[in-house]
Amino acid sequence: MRNILGDGGFECVRNNLADINITSRNEHVPEVERYIRTVKERVRAIASVLPFKQYPPRLIAEMVYNVVFWLNTFPHNDGVH
């Protein structure tokens, strides 16, 4: 069974997708929140070993792209990817 979790931005596709779960206002999706925390944690780990005091916006964006790339490269243990 597929279950899609989303916020109010996915309201426009609700008729096309039968198994979409739209959260109410000011409600969070725990799985998405955990993924965001994981990305932030790994970006901070990369930033902590770099020899800079300030980071240009492009470097921050590339660190995020790198982390998301490696998180999506390998399948999850529970088989959901």
N, C-alpha and C positions, 0 to 999 in steps of 0.2 A: 504494500500500500504506500502510495506517495502522499506526503503531506508537505505543503509549501507554507512556510511561515513568512508573514510580511506585515508591514505597517500600512498606514493609510495611502501611501503612494501606489500600492498595488490594487486599490479599489477599482480602477478602470478595467482591469483584466479579470475581475471576479466572475463575470458571466462566461468567459472562455475556459476557465480552469475550475473544475468541480471541487478539488480538494485543497483549496486555498484557505488559510486561516488568517484573517485580518485582525490585528490587535486593535484595541480601543485606544483612544487618545491617552497619552502619558503612560502607556503600558509598554513593557520591553519584552523582546523575545530572548530568553536566556541563552539559547544556542548562539545567536548572533552576537550578543553581548560578550560571551566567552571568547568567540573568535576575534572580536575587536581587541579584547584584553591581551590575547595571545600575540596578535600582530604588534601592539604597542610594546609589549614586553621584549619581543625579539628585536624590534627597532632600537629600543633603549640599550640592549645588549651590544648591538653593532656600534652604536654611537659611543658607548663607554670605552671602546678600545681605539677609537680614532683620536688623533692628536690635535683636535680643534676645540676652541672654546665656543665658537658660534658656527652654525651650520647654514650654508646657503639653502634656500628653498628647493632647489633642484636636487641637491644631495639628499635631503629628507625624502623627497618623492622617490628617488631611486632606491633608497633603503627600504621604503614601503613596498615598492614593486618587487624587489629582491625577496623580501620575506614572504609576500603573497605567492610569488612564483614557487618557492620551495615548499610552502605549505600545501599547494595544489599539485605538486609534482607526484607525490606519493599517495596512494590510496589510504583511506582511514582504516583503522583496525576493525570497525564495525561494518565495513563494506559500503558505507554511504560516502559518496564523493561528488 
